[in-house]
Amino acid sequence: MQSPEQCYLSQSVGQQLLHHFAARDAVRHATPLLPLRLRDIGRFLVALGGRTPNRGHC
């Protein structure tokens, strides 16, 4: 039986790239495009308006 590294190295470069991009796309599709916390959504909308969000500092 071959180790995972040997299997990976025996594949063509095209197959390695297909595997890499499929794994990357799976992560990209699983993560939300907008933050889930209401506070972060508010900061995002304020930043869209061109203002810097007030972070409660001096």
CHARMM internal coordinates of N, CA and C (Angstrom, degrees):
IC EDIT
DIST 1 N 1 CA 1.4490
DIST 1 CA 1 C 1.5275
ANGL 1 N 1 CA 1 C 109.45
DIST 1 C 2 N 1.3017
ANGL 1 CA 1 C 2 N 116.35
DIHE 1 N 1 CA 1 C 2 N 141.82
DIST 2 N 2 CA 1.4615
ANGL 1 C 2 N 2 CA 120.92
DIHE 1 CA 1 C 2 N 2 CA -179.03
DIST 2 CA 2 C 1.5266
ANGL 2 N 2 CA 2 C 110.19
DIHE 1 C 2 N 2 CA 2 C -92.53
DIST 2 C 3 N 1.3255
ANGL 2 CA 2 C 3 N 114.95
DIHE 2 N 2 CA 2 C 3 N 149.04
DIST 3 N 3 CA 1.4577
ANGL 2 C 3 N 3 CA 119.06
DIHE 2 CA 2 C 3 N 3 CA 175.24
DIST 3 CA 3 C 1.5228
ANGL 3 N 3 CA 3 C 108.58
DIHE 2 C 3 N 3 CA 3 C -74.99
DIST 3 C 4 N 1.3419
ANGL 3 CA 3 C 4 N 118.25
DIHE 3 N 3 CA 3 C 4 N 163.05
DIST 4 N 4 CA 1.4755
ANGL 3 C 4 N 4 CA 120.30
DIHE 3 CA 3 C 4 N 4 CA 179.40
DIST 4 CA 4 C 1.5232
ANGL 4 N 4 CA 4 C 112.66
DIHE 3 C 4 N 4 CA 4 C -57.06
DIST 4 C 5 N 1.3486
ANGL 4 CA 4 C 5 N 117.32
DIHE 4 N 4 CA 4 C 5 N -36.50
DIST 5 N 5 CA 1.4590
ANGL 4 C 5 N 5 CA 119.80
DIHE 4 CA 4 C 5 N 5 CA 179.75
DIST 5 CA 5 C 1.5218
ANGL 5 N 5 CA 5 C 111.15
DIHE 4 C 5 N 5 CA 5 C -65.01
DIST 5 C 6 N 1.3440
ANGL 5 CA 5 C 6 N 117.12
DIHE 5 N 5 CA 5 C 6 N -40.52
DIST 6 N 6 CA 1.4511
ANGL 5 C 6 N 6 CA 120.45
DIHE 5 CA 5 C 6 N 6 CA -179.77
DIST 6 CA 6 C 1.5246
ANGL 6 N 6 CA 6 C 110.75
DIHE 5 C 6 N 6 CA 6 C -66.52
DIST 6 C 7 N 1.3153
ANGL 6 CA 6 C 7 N 116.60
DIHE 6 N 6 CA 6 C 7 N -39.50
DIST 7 N 7 CA 1.4679
ANGL 6 C 7 N 7 CA 120.10
DIHE 6 CA 6 C 7 N 7 CA 177.47
DIST 7 CA 7 C 1.5177
ANGL 7 N 7 CA 7 C 110.32
DIHE 6 C 7 N 7 CA 7 C -63.67
DIST 7 C 8 N 1.3224
ANGL 7 CA 7 C 8 N 115.56
DIHE 7 N 7 CA 7 C 8 N -42.29
DIST 8 N 8 CA 1.4609
ANGL 7 C 8 N 8 CA 120.36
DIHE 7 CA 7 C 8 N 8 CA -179.44
DIST 8 CA 8 C 1.5206
ANGL 8 N 8 CA 8 C 111.01
DIHE 7 C 8 N 8 CA 8 C -63.68
DIST 8 C 9 N 1.3219
ANGL 8 CA 8 C 9 N 116.36
DIHE 8 N 8 CA 8 C 9 N -44.62
DIST 9 N 9 CA 1.4618
ANGL 8 C 9 N 9 CA 120.25
DIHE 8 CA 8 C 9 N 9 CA -177.62
DIST 9 CA 9 C 1.5163
ANGL 9 N 9 CA 9 C 112.63
DIHE 8 C 9 N 9 CA 9 C -71.84
DIST 9 C 10 N 1.3256
ANGL 9 CA 9 C 10 N 117.39
DIHE 9 N 9 CA 9 C 10 N -23.02
DIST 10 N 10 CA 1.4630
ANGL 9 C 10 N 10 CA 119.43
DIHE 9 CA 9 C 10 N 10 CA 178.94
DIST 10 CA 10 C 1.5279
ANGL 10 N 10 CA 10 C 112.08
DIHE 9 C 10 N 10 CA 10 C -80.66
DIST 10 C 11 N 1.3250
ANGL 10 CA 10 C 11 N 118.32
DIHE 10 N 10 CA 10 C 11 N -11.59
DIST 11 N 11 CA 1.4633
ANGL 10 C 11 N 11 CA 122.18
DIHE 10 CA 10 C 11 N 11 CA 178.08
DIST 11 CA 11 C 1.5211
ANGL 11 N 11 CA 11 C 109.74
DIHE 10 C 11 N 11 CA 11 C -78.90
DIST 11 C 12 N 1.3125
ANGL 11 CA 11 C 12 N 115.12
DIHE 11 N 11 CA 11 C 12 N 155.22
DIST 12 N 12 CA 1.4625
ANGL 11 C 12 N 12 CA 119.43
DIHE 11 CA 11 C 12 N 12 CA 174.91
DIST 12 CA 12 C 1.5232
ANGL 12 N 12 CA 12 C 109.29
DIHE 11 C 12 N 12 CA 12 C -71.18
DIST 12 C 13 N 1.3124
ANGL 12 CA 12 C 13 N 116.02
DIHE 12 N 12 CA 12 C 13 N 161.91
DIST 13 N 13 CA 1.4657
ANGL 12 C 13 N 13 CA 120.68
DIHE 12 CA 12 C 13 N 13 CA -179.66
DIST 13 CA 13 C 1.5264
ANGL 13 N 13 CA 13 C 110.18
DIHE 12 C 13 N 13 CA 13 C -61.12
DIST 13 C 14 N 1.3174
ANGL 13 CA 13 C 14 N 117.29
DIHE 13 N 13 CA 13 C 14 N -38.34
DIST 14 N 14 CA 1.4632
ANGL 13 C 14 N 14 CA 120.53
DIHE 13 CA 13 C 14 N 14 CA 178.70
DIST 14 CA 14 C 1.5152
ANGL 14 N 14 CA 14 C 112.24
DIHE 13 C 14 N 14 CA 14 C -61.04
DIST 14 C 15 N 1.3298
ANGL 14 CA 14 C 15 N 116.76
DIHE 14 N 14 CA 14 C 15 N -42.04
DIST 15 N 15 CA 1.4632
ANGL 14 C 15 N 15 CA 120.18
DIHE 14 CA 14 C 15 N 15 CA 178.41
DIST 15 CA 15 C 1.5307
ANGL 15 N 15 CA 15 C 110.99
DIHE 14 C 15 N 15 CA 15 C -67.05
DIST 15 C 16 N 1.3279
ANGL 15 CA 15 C 16 N 116.71
DIHE 15 N 15 CA 15 C 16 N -38.19
DIST 16 N 16 CA 1.4641
ANGL 15 C 16 N 16 CA 120.08
DIHE 15 CA 15 C 16 N 16 CA 177.48
DIST 16 CA 16 C 1.5280
ANGL 16 N 16 CA 16 C 110.64
DIHE 15 C 16 N 16 CA 16 C -62.55
DIST 16 C 17 N 1.3306
ANGL 16 CA 16 C 17 N 116.41
DIHE 16 N 16 CA 16 C 17 N -42.52
DIST 17 N 17 CA 1.4633
ANGL 16 C 17 N 17 CA 120.14
DIHE 16 CA 16 C 17 N 17 CA 179.29
DIST 17 CA 17 C 1.5185
ANGL 17 N 17 CA 17 C 111.93
DIHE 16 C 17 N 17 CA 17 C -66.61
DIST 17 C 18 N 1.3243
ANGL 17 CA 17 C 18 N 117.42
DIHE 17 N 17 CA 17 C 18 N -40.98
DIST 18 N 18 CA 1.4633
ANGL 17 C 18 N 18 CA 120.12
DIHE 17 CA 17 C 18 N 18 CA 177.81
DIST 18 CA 18 C 1.5231
ANGL 18 N 18 CA 18 C 111.09
DIHE 17 C 18 N 18 CA 18 C -60.16
DIST 18 C 19 N 1.3248
ANGL 18 CA 18 C 19 N 116.28
DIHE 18 N 18 CA 18 C 19 N -42.40
DIST 19 N 19 CA 1.4618
ANGL 18 C 19 N 19 CA 120.35
DIHE 18 CA 18 C 19 N 19 CA 178.98
DIST 19 CA 19 C 1.5301
ANGL 19 N 19 CA 19 C 110.31
DIHE 18 C 19 N 19 CA 19 C -65.04
DIST 19 C 20 N 1.3251
ANGL 19 CA 19 C 20 N 117.24
DIHE 19 N 19 CA 19 C 20 N -43.49
DIST 20 N 20 CA 1.4675
ANGL 19 C 20 N 20 CA 121.56
DIHE 19 CA 19 C 20 N 20 CA -179.94
DIST 20 CA 20 C 1.5277
ANGL 20 N 20 CA 20 C 111.33
DIHE 19 C 20 N 20 CA 20 C -61.47
DIST 20 C 21 N 1.3366
ANGL 20 CA 20 C 21 N 116.98
DIHE 20 N 20 CA 20 C 21 N -48.45
DIST 21 N 21 CA 1.4628
ANGL 20 C 21 N 21 CA 120.20
DIHE 20 CA 20 C 21 N 21 CA -177.23
DIST 21 CA 21 C 1.5311
ANGL 21 N 21 CA 21 C 111.52
DIHE 20 C 21 N 21 CA 21 C -69.46
DIST 21 C 22 N 1.3238
ANGL 21 CA 21 C 22 N 117.89
DIHE 21 N 21 CA 21 C 22 N -33.11
DIST 22 N 22 CA 1.4655
ANGL 21 C 22 N 22 CA 120.16
DIHE 21 CA 21 C 22 N 22 CA 177.06
DIST 22 CA 22 C 1.5260
ANGL 22 N 22 CA 22 C 110.05
DIHE 21 C 22 N 22 CA 22 C -64.98
DIST 22 C 23 N 1.3277
ANGL 22 CA 22 C 23 N 116.86
DIHE 22 N 22 CA 22 C 23 N -42.12
DIST 23 N 23 CA 1.4681
ANGL 22 C 23 N 23 CA 120.16
DIHE 22 CA 22 C 23 N 23 CA 178.78
DIST 23 CA 23 C 1.5224
ANGL 23 N 23 CA 23 C 110.75
DIHE 22 C 23 N 23 CA 23 C -66.78
DIST 23 C 24 N 1.3365
ANGL 23 CA 23 C 24 N 117.29
DIHE 23 N 23 CA 23 C 24 N -40.78
DIST 24 N 24 CA 1.4642
ANGL 23 C 24 N 24 CA 121.06
DIHE 23 CA 23 C 24 N 24 CA 178.98
DIST 24 CA 24 C 1.5245
ANGL 24 N 24 CA 24 C 110.91
DIHE 23 C 24 N 24 CA 24 C -64.28
DIST 24 C 25 N 1.3333
ANGL 24 CA 24 C 25 N 117.05
DIHE 24 N 24 CA 24 C 25 N -44.07
DIST 25 N 25 CA 1.4537
ANGL 24 C 25 N 25 CA 120.39
DIHE 24 CA 24 C 25 N 25 CA -179.14
DIST 25 CA 25 C 1.5221
ANGL 25 N 25 CA 25 C 111.97
DIHE 24 C 25 N 25 CA 25 C -66.31
DIST 25 C 26 N 1.3290
ANGL 25 CA 25 C 26 N 117.41
DIHE 25 N 25 CA 25 C 26 N -33.06
DIST 26 N 26 CA 1.4679
ANGL 25 C 26 N 26 CA 120.07
DIHE 25 CA 25 C 26 N 26 CA 177.51
DIST 26 CA 26 C 1.5211
ANGL 26 N 26 CA 26 C 110.15
DIHE 25 C 26 N 26 CA 26 C -62.37
DIST 26 C 27 N 1.3270
ANGL 26 CA 26 C 27 N 117.23
DIHE 26 N 26 CA 26 C 27 N -40.39
DIST 27 N 27 CA 1.4672
ANGL 26 C 27 N 27 CA 120.88
DIHE 26 CA 26 C 27 N 27 CA 178.24
DIST 27 CA 27 C 1.5222
ANGL 27 N 27 CA 27 C 110.29
DIHE 26 C 27 N 27 CA 27 C -69.43
DIST 27 C 28 N 1.3138
ANGL 27 CA 27 C 28 N 117.30
DIHE 27 N 27 CA 27 C 28 N -42.20
DIST 28 N 28 CA 1.4688
ANGL 27 C 28 N 28 CA 120.59
DIHE 27 CA 27 C 28 N 28 CA -178.69
DIST 28 CA 28 C 1.5245
ANGL 28 N 28 CA 28 C 111.47
DIHE 27 C 28 N 28 CA 28 C -63.55
DIST 28 C 29 N 1.3230
ANGL 28 CA 28 C 29 N 117.72
DIHE 28 N 28 CA 28 C 29 N -37.17
DIST 29 N 29 CA 1.4601
ANGL 28 C 29 N 29 CA 120.29
DIHE 28 CA 28 C 29 N 29 CA -178.78
DIST 29 CA 29 C 1.5250
ANGL 29 N 29 CA 29 C 111.69
DIHE 28 C 29 N 29 CA 29 C -78.30
DIST 29 C 30 N 1.3215
ANGL 29 CA 29 C 30 N 117.41
DIHE 29 N 29 CA 29 C 30 N -19.15
DIST 30 N 30 CA 1.4607
ANGL 29 C 30 N 30 CA 120.70
DIHE 29 CA 29 C 30 N 30 CA -179.18
DIST 30 CA 30 C 1.5231
ANGL 30 N 30 CA 30 C 112.22
DIHE 29 C 30 N 30 CA 30 C -87.02
DIST 30 C 31 N 1.3327
ANGL 30 CA 30 C 31 N 118.28
DIHE 30 N 30 CA 30 C 31 N -17.07
DIST 31 N 31 CA 1.4596
ANGL 30 C 31 N 31 CA 120.62
DIHE 30 CA 30 C 31 N 31 CA -178.04
DIST 31 CA 31 C 1.5278
ANGL 31 N 31 CA 31 C 110.11
DIHE 30 C 31 N 31 CA 31 C -95.66
DIST 31 C 32 N 1.3265
ANGL 31 CA 31 C 32 N 117.65
DIHE 31 N 31 CA 31 C 32 N 140.47
DIST 32 N 32 CA 1.4668
ANGL 31 C 32 N 32 CA 120.20
DIHE 31 CA 31 C 32 N 32 CA -179.05
DIST 32 CA 32 C 1.5222
ANGL 32 N 32 CA 32 C 111.43
DIHE 31 C 32 N 32 CA 32 C -71.08
DIST 32 C 33 N 1.3128
ANGL 32 CA 32 C 33 N 116.18
DIHE 32 N 32 CA 32 C 33 N 151.44
DIST 33 N 33 CA 1.4534
ANGL 32 C 33 N 33 CA 120.86
DIHE 32 CA 32 C 33 N 33 CA 178.16
DIST 33 CA 33 C 1.5207
ANGL 33 N 33 CA 33 C 112.03
DIHE 32 C 33 N 33 CA 33 C -80.28
DIST 33 C 34 N 1.3119
ANGL 33 CA 33 C 34 N 116.89
DIHE 33 N 33 CA 33 C 34 N -26.98
DIST 34 N 34 CA 1.4632
ANGL 33 C 34 N 34 CA 121.86
DIHE 33 CA 33 C 34 N 34 CA 178.97
DIST 34 CA 34 C 1.5187
ANGL 34 N 34 CA 34 C 108.68
DIHE 33 C 34 N 34 CA 34 C -114.15
DIST 34 C 35 N 1.3163
ANGL 34 CA 34 C 35 N 117.62
DIHE 34 N 34 CA 34 C 35 N 150.30
DIST 35 N 35 CA 1.4609
ANGL 34 C 35 N 35 CA 119.89
DIHE 34 CA 34 C 35 N 35 CA 177.30
DIST 35 CA 35 C 1.5260
ANGL 35 N 35 CA 35 C 110.62
DIHE 34 C 35 N 35 CA 35 C -64.03
DIST 35 C 36 N 1.3186
ANGL 35 CA 35 C 36 N 115.54
DIHE 35 N 35 CA 35 C 36 N 152.43
DIST 36 N 36 CA 1.4586
ANGL 35 C 36 N 36 CA 120.40
DIHE 35 CA 35 C 36 N 36 CA -176.09
DIST 36 CA 36 C 1.5307
ANGL 36 N 36 CA 36 C 113.06
DIHE 35 C 36 N 36 CA 36 C -89.76
DIST 36 C 37 N 1.3186
ANGL 36 CA 36 C 37 N 118.30
DIHE 36 N 36 CA 36 C 37 N -22.14
DIST 37 N 37 CA 1.4637
ANGL 36 C 37 N 37 CA 119.85
DIHE 36 CA 36 C 37 N 37 CA -179.05
DIST 37 CA 37 C 1.5214
ANGL 37 N 37 CA 37 C 110.10
DIHE 36 C 37 N 37 CA 37 C -82.97
DIST 37 C 38 N 1.3012
ANGL 37 CA 37 C 38 N 117.57
DIHE 37 N 37 CA 37 C 38 N 139.28
DIST 38 N 38 CA 1.4616
ANGL 37 C 38 N 38 CA 123.04
DIHE 37 CA 37 C 38 N 38 CA -179.06
DIST 38 CA 38 C 1.5247
ANGL 38 N 38 CA 38 C 110.98
DIHE 37 C 38 N 38 CA 38 C -60.19
DIST 38 C 39 N 1.3210
ANGL 38 CA 38 C 39 N 116.83
DIHE 38 N 38 CA 38 C 39 N -38.74
DIST 39 N 39 CA 1.4638
ANGL 38 C 39 N 39 CA 120.72
DIHE 38 CA 38 C 39 N 39 CA 179.18
DIST 39 CA 39 C 1.5352
ANGL 39 N 39 CA 39 C 110.92
DIHE 38 C 39 N 39 CA 39 C -61.28
DIST 39 C 40 N 1.3421
ANGL 39 CA 39 C 40 N 116.69
DIHE 39 N 39 CA 39 C 40 N -42.39
DIST 40 N 40 CA 1.4606
ANGL 39 C 40 N 40 CA 120.39
DIHE 39 CA 39 C 40 N 40 CA 179.89
DIST 40 CA 40 C 1.5261
ANGL 40 N 40 CA 40 C 111.42
DIHE 39 C 40 N 40 CA 40 C -68.75
DIST 40 C 41 N 1.3170
ANGL 40 CA 40 C 41 N 116.87
DIHE 40 N 40 CA 40 C 41 N -35.06
DIST 41 N 41 CA 1.4628
ANGL 40 C 41 N 41 CA 120.19
DIHE 40 CA 40 C 41 N 41 CA 177.42
DIST 41 CA 41 C 1.5226
ANGL 41 N 41 CA 41 C 109.83
DIHE 40 C 41 N 41 CA 41 C -64.99
DIST 41 C 42 N 1.3493
ANGL 41 CA 41 C 42 N 117.31
DIHE 41 N 41 CA 41 C 42 N -40.45
DIST 42 N 42 CA 1.4573
ANGL 41 C 42 N 42 CA 121.07
DIHE 41 CA 41 C 42 N 42 CA 177.37
DIST 42 CA 42 C 1.5177
ANGL 42 N 42 CA 42 C 111.84
DIHE 41 C 42 N 42 CA 42 C -62.07
DIST 42 C 43 N 1.3302
ANGL 42 CA 42 C 43 N 117.01
DIHE 42 N 42 CA 42 C 43 N -43.62
DIST 43 N 43 CA 1.4666
ANGL 42 C 43 N 43 CA 120.74
DIHE 42 CA 42 C 43 N 43 CA 177.58
DIST 43 CA 43 C 1.5289
ANGL 43 N 43 CA 43 C 110.87
DIHE 42 C 43 N 43 CA 43 C -63.03
DIST 43 C 44 N 1.3134
ANGL 43 CA 43 C 44 N 116.24
DIHE 43 N 43 CA 43 C 44 N -39.07
DIST 44 N 44 CA 1.4588
ANGL 43 C 44 N 44 CA 121.18
DIHE 43 CA 43 C 44 N 44 CA 179.00
DIST 44 CA 44 C 1.5225
ANGL 44 N 44 CA 44 C 110.56
DIHE 43 C 44 N 44 CA 44 C -62.52
DIST 44 C 45 N 1.3281
ANGL 44 CA 44 C 45 N 117.58
DIHE 44 N 44 CA 44 C 45 N -44.98
DIST 45 N 45 CA 1.4583
ANGL 44 C 45 N 45 CA 121.18
DIHE 44 CA 44 C 45 N 45 CA -179.50
DIST 45 CA 45 C 1.5227
ANGL 45 N 45 CA 45 C 111.55
DIHE 44 C 45 N 45 CA 45 C -67.28
DIST 45 C 46 N 1.3244
ANGL 45 CA 45 C 46 N 117.39
DIHE 45 N 45 CA 45 C 46 N -37.51
DIST 46 N 46 CA 1.4620
ANGL 45 C 46 N 46 CA 120.81
DIHE 45 CA 45 C 46 N 46 CA 177.64
DIST 46 CA 46 C 1.5329
ANGL 46 N 46 CA 46 C 109.32
DIHE 45 C 46 N 46 CA 46 C -64.99
DIST 46 C 47 N 1.3181
ANGL 46 CA 46 C 47 N 117.22
DIHE 46 N 46 CA 46 C 47 N -42.05
DIST 47 N 47 CA 1.4654
ANGL 46 C 47 N 47 CA 120.97
DIHE 46 CA 46 C 47 N 47 CA 179.50
DIST 47 CA 47 C 1.5246
ANGL 47 N 47 CA 47 C 110.79
DIHE 46 C 47 N 47 CA 47 C -65.39
DIST 47 C 48 N 1.3237
ANGL 47 CA 47 C 48 N 117.62
DIHE 47 N 47 CA 47 C 48 N -33.35
DIST 48 N 48 CA 1.4649
ANGL 47 C 48 N 48 CA 120.35
DIHE 47 CA 47 C 48 N 48 CA 176.91
DIST 48 CA 48 C 1.5231
ANGL 48 N 48 CA 48 C 110.94
DIHE 47 C 48 N 48 CA 48 C -64.09
DIST 48 C 49 N 1.3138
ANGL 48 CA 48 C 49 N 116.19
DIHE 48 N 48 CA 48 C 49 N -32.03
DIST 49 N 49 CA 1.4543
ANGL 48 C 49 N 49 CA 121.18
DIHE 48 CA 48 C 49 N 49 CA 179.12
DIST 49 CA 49 C 1.5203
ANGL 49 N 49 CA 49 C 113.16
DIHE 48 C 49 N 49 CA 49 C -74.91
DIST 49 C 50 N 1.3153
ANGL 49 CA 49 C 50 N 118.10
DIHE 49 N 49 CA 49 C 50 N -7.18
DIST 50 N 50 CA 1.4543
ANGL 49 C 50 N 50 CA 121.29
DIHE 49 CA 49 C 50 N 50 CA 177.03
DIST 50 CA 50 C 1.5011
ANGL 50 N 50 CA 50 C 114.37
DIHE 49 C 50 N 50 CA 50 C 98.28
DIST 50 C 51 N 1.3277
ANGL 50 CA 50 C 51 N 118.12
DIHE 50 N 50 CA 50 C 51 N -5.35
DIST 51 N 51 CA 1.4636
ANGL 50 C 51 N 51 CA 120.63
DIHE 50 CA 50 C 51 N 51 CA 178.59
DIST 51 CA 51 C 1.5128
ANGL 51 N 51 CA 51 C 109.40
DIHE 50 C 51 N 51 CA 51 C -93.52
DIST 51 C 52 N 1.3162
ANGL 51 CA 51 C 52 N 115.57
DIHE 51 N 51 CA 51 C 52 N 153.80
DIST 52 N 52 CA 1.4611
ANGL 51 C 52 N 52 CA 118.57
DIHE 51 CA 51 C 52 N 52 CA 173.20
DIST 52 CA 52 C 1.5140
ANGL 52 N 52 CA 52 C 107.32
DIHE 51 C 52 N 52 CA 52 C -85.55
DIST 52 C 53 N 1.3263
ANGL 52 CA 52 C 53 N 117.03
DIHE 52 N 52 CA 52 C 53 N 138.11
DIST 53 N 53 CA 1.4580
ANGL 52 C 53 N 53 CA 119.09
DIHE 52 CA 52 C 53 N 53 CA -178.32
DIST 53 CA 53 C 1.5183
ANGL 53 N 53 CA 53 C 112.36
DIHE 52 C 53 N 53 CA 53 C -67.52
DIST 53 C 54 N 1.3244
ANGL 53 CA 53 C 54 N 116.59
DIHE 53 N 53 CA 53 C 54 N 143.04
DIST 54 N 54 CA 1.4538
ANGL 53 C 54 N 54 CA 122.54
DIHE 53 CA 53 C 54 N 54 CA 176.70
DIST 54 CA 54 C 1.5155
ANGL 54 N 54 CA 54 C 108.07
DIHE 53 C 54 N 54 CA 54 C -78.30
DIST 54 C 55 N 1.3146
ANGL 54 CA 54 C 55 N 116.21
DIHE 54 N 54 CA 54 C 55 N 117.91
DIST 55 N 55 CA 1.4564
ANGL 54 C 55 N 55 CA 120.01
DIHE 54 CA 54 C 55 N 55 CA -177.34
DIST 55 CA 55 C 1.5310
ANGL 55 N 55 CA 55 C 112.59
DIHE 54 C 55 N 55 CA 55 C -100.62
DIST 55 C 56 N 1.3129
ANGL 55 CA 55 C 56 N 117.27
DIHE 55 N 55 CA 55 C 56 N 11.24
DIST 56 N 56 CA 1.4434
ANGL 55 C 56 N 56 CA 120.16
DIHE 55 CA 55 C 56 N 56 CA 178.01
DIST 56 CA 56 C 1.5161
ANGL 56 N 56 CA 56 C 114.57
DIHE 55 C 56 N 56 CA 56 C 78.59
DIST 56 C 57 N 1.3230
ANGL 56 CA 56 C 57 N 117.49
DIHE 56 N 56 CA 56 C 57 N 13.96
DIST 57 N 57 CA 1.4643
ANGL 56 C 57 N 57 CA 120.65
DIHE 56 CA 56 C 57 N 57 CA 177.55
DIST 57 CA 57 C 1.5124
ANGL 57 N 57 CA 57 C 109.31
DIHE 56 C 57 N 57 CA 57 C -96.28
DIST 57 C 58 N 1.3087
ANGL 57 CA 57 C 58 N 117.38
DIHE 57 N 57 CA 57 C 58 N 175.38
DIST 58 N 58 CA 1.4729
ANGL 57 C 58 N 58 CA 124.67
DIHE 57 CA 57 C 58 N 58 CA -178.92
DIST 58 CA 58 C 1.4956
ANGL 58 N 58 CA 58 C 113.09
DIHE 57 C 58 N 58 CA 58 C -50.44
END
COOR INIT
IC SEED 1 N 1 CA 1 C
IC BUILD
